[in-house]
């Protein structure tokens, strides 16, 4: 039996929402060129927070990455600038 949650004017079947979250997340790393964004598309395993290292005070970026792209990010930005959590 599906659980239903009633919001202000709508009701949502919770089981349908849960099934959406069970889809494997895909790596967001940009493998495209200057003309267009082309995501990596491999199965993502890591939520990576990247701190600005240029000194300009840019905000942190959060990316969903596969293991290969996470390794590349660590080499590019240095281990001190990256926080990694498993999905």
C-alpha positions in Angstrom: 0.0 0.0 0.0 1.4 3.4 -1.0 1.9 6.0 1.6 0.4 9.4 0.7 1.4 12.7 2.1 -0.9 15.6 1.8 0.5 19.0 1.1 -1.4 22.3 1.1 -3.4 21.6 -2.0 -1.9 18.4 -3.4 -1.2 14.9 -2.3 1.9 13.1 -3.2 2.5 9.4 -3.3 5.7 9.0 -1.3 6.7 5.7 -2.9 6.9 7.4 -6.3 9.3 10.0 -4.9 11.5 7.3 -3.3 11.8 5.4 -6.6 13.1 8.5 -8.3 16.0 8.8 -5.8 17.0 5.2 -6.4 18.2 5.9 -9.9 22.0 5.9 -10.1 23.5 9.4 -10.1 25.7 10.3 -13.0 29.1 12.2 -12.9 28.7 15.9 -13.7 32.3 16.5 -14.6 32.5 18.6 -17.8 34.3 16.7 -20.6 33.3 19.1 -23.3 35.1 21.9 -25.0 34.6 25.7 -24.8 31.5 25.5 -27.1 29.4 23.1 -25.1 29.0 21.3 -21.8 29.4 17.5 -22.1 29.0 15.6 -18.8 31.1 12.5 -18.1 28.1 10.3 -17.5 29.8 7.5 -15.6 28.1 6.3 -12.4 28.9 8.9 -9.6 30.1 7.7 -6.3 31.3 10.9 -4.6 30.0 14.3 -3.5 33.0 16.6 -3.8 33.2 20.1 -2.3 35.9 22.2 -3.9 37.3 25.3 -2.2 38.6 28.3 -4.2 42.4 28.2 -4.4 43.0 31.3 -6.5 42.7 33.8 -3.7 39.8 35.6 -5.2 37.3 34.3 -2.6 35.0 32.4 -5.0 32.3 30.4 -3.3 32.7 26.6 -2.8 31.5 24.3 -5.7 29.8 21.1 -5.0 30.0 18.4 -7.7 28.8 14.8 -8.1 31.7 12.9 -9.5 32.8 9.3 -10.5 36.1 8.0 -9.0 38.2 8.8 -12.0 37.0 12.5 -12.2 37.4 12.8 -8.4 41.1 11.7 -8.6 41.7 14.2 -11.4 40.1 17.0 -9.3 42.4 16.1 -6.4 45.4 16.3 -8.6 44.3 19.6 -10.1 43.2 21.5 -7.0 45.3 19.7 -4.3 44.0 17.5 -1.4 43.6 20.5 0.9 41.0 22.2 -1.3 38.8 19.2 -1.7 36.3 17.5 0.7 35.0 14.2 -0.4 31.9 12.3 0.8 30.5 9.0 -0.5 27.0 9.1 -2.0 
